[in-house]
Amino acid sequence: MSERVPVGCRVVAVAVAALFAAACSAGPAPPAAPSPAARVAPARLSDALPDDPVRMVLPATGAETRWTQGLDVLVRQEARAVAASCARDHGTVLPAQPPLTFIRYYELPDLDFVARHGMSESAPVPAAATTGTHTGGGNGRGGSGGPAAVRRCLAEGTAAATALRDGYAALQGRWFDALVPLRRDPAVLRALRTLPGCLAGHGIGVRDENGFFALADSRAQTTAPDRLPAVEHALGNAYADCMRPVEAVREPARLRLRARFVAEHAAAIRGLRATLVPALRRAEREHGLRLVFPAP
């Protein structure tokens, strides 16, 4: 990936990011050196939607967050596509932006994906087509570019993405809020106490999960590029192995919690099921986008 986000802060994306931001502790011991032969397997893309869009918006398992990542990317792509179309209409050029990436949700860790691909690598986000349409106020003749036009186009892109996200953002925010108390659940805390000993068995000396994320972030910043895939693969294997007892407790708890949440928000859930996928397909058609998800 051309854009690297610190592993320990890759918890959620966009408007709900602050809900799960993890503080990174300092000073962990280095892991054992990975085998030079270890390499991160390339991820692929899938366009298979879940059988219920609720699973895309309200993920309860690590695997379900792959759909959530794809949804987030599509919304961000729409913002860029609308802004780019507006800029063409006004004969202006937008500031360069880094390529979009799928951002992991480590509050709901996708352990199978991490074990296979390492701590941060994912499938590449496909480039959007350039055939999208724009319905803003540009006259299509160019020549009206300038800072004001850039600001207007960026604002139009943000507004388009916000309109799409508004169909699910409030409900998703309430869902992520509902997950926060699981951090203090006694069964979860007991499972997390097994983490340092397990990681020590992999040659990683840290006090807790935040310490592990701090270590992974440090390695991502300091490891030579030719060694980084092997390091990420070793760290991913260790993390996936040692977090499985934790997820064996948390995942069933999240699934039970979601069942209650869906029942308690029945009207909003009906609206989500009726409108989300049509809205996403409309964004694809209008802006030359493609809804895809990282897949192992």
PEDA-V853335 format. One record per backbone hydrogen bond with DSSP energy under -0.5 kcal/mol. CO is the residue of the C=O (numbers start at 1). NH is the residue of the N-H. Records with the same first field share a line. If there is no record, write none. Layout:
BEGIN
CO=NH  NH
END
This chain:
BEGIN
2=4
3=5
6=9
7=10
8=22
9=11
10=106
11=107
13=16
14=17
16=19  20
17=20
18=21
23=25
35=38
44=295
46=293
47=49
52=55
53=56  57
54=58
61=65
62=65
63=66
64=67  68
65=69
66=70
67=71
68=72
69=73
70=74
71=75
72=76
73=77
74=78
75=79
76=80
77=81
78=82
79=83
80=84
81=85
82=86
83=87
84=88
85=89
86=90
87=91  92
88=91
89=142
90=144
100=125
102=104
104=106
105=108
106=109
109=111
110=114
111=115
112=116
113=117
114=118
116=41
146=150
147=151
148=152
149=153
150=154
151=155
152=156
153=157
154=158
155=159
156=160
157=161
158=162
159=163
160=164
161=165
162=166
164=167
165=168  169
168=172
169=173
170=174
171=175
172=176
173=177
174=178
175=179
176=180
177=180
179=182
180=183
181=184
182=185
185=189
186=190
187=191
188=192
189=193
191=194
192=195
194=198
195=199
196=200
197=201
198=202
199=202  204
200=203
202=32
203=205
204=206
205=29
208=212
209=213
210=214
211=215
212=216
213=217
214=218
215=219
216=220
217=221
218=222
219=223
224=227  228
225=229
227=231
228=232
229=233
230=234
231=235
232=236
233=237
234=238
235=239
236=240
237=241
238=242
239=243
240=244
241=244
243=247
244=248
245=249
246=249  250
247=251
249=253
250=254
251=255
252=256
253=257
254=258
255=259
256=260
257=261
258=262
259=263
260=264
261=265
263=266
265=269
266=270
267=271
268=272
269=273
270=274
271=275
272=276
275=279
276=280
277=281
278=282
279=283
280=284
281=285
282=286
283=287
284=288  289
286=133
287=132
288=129
290=292
293=46
295=44
END
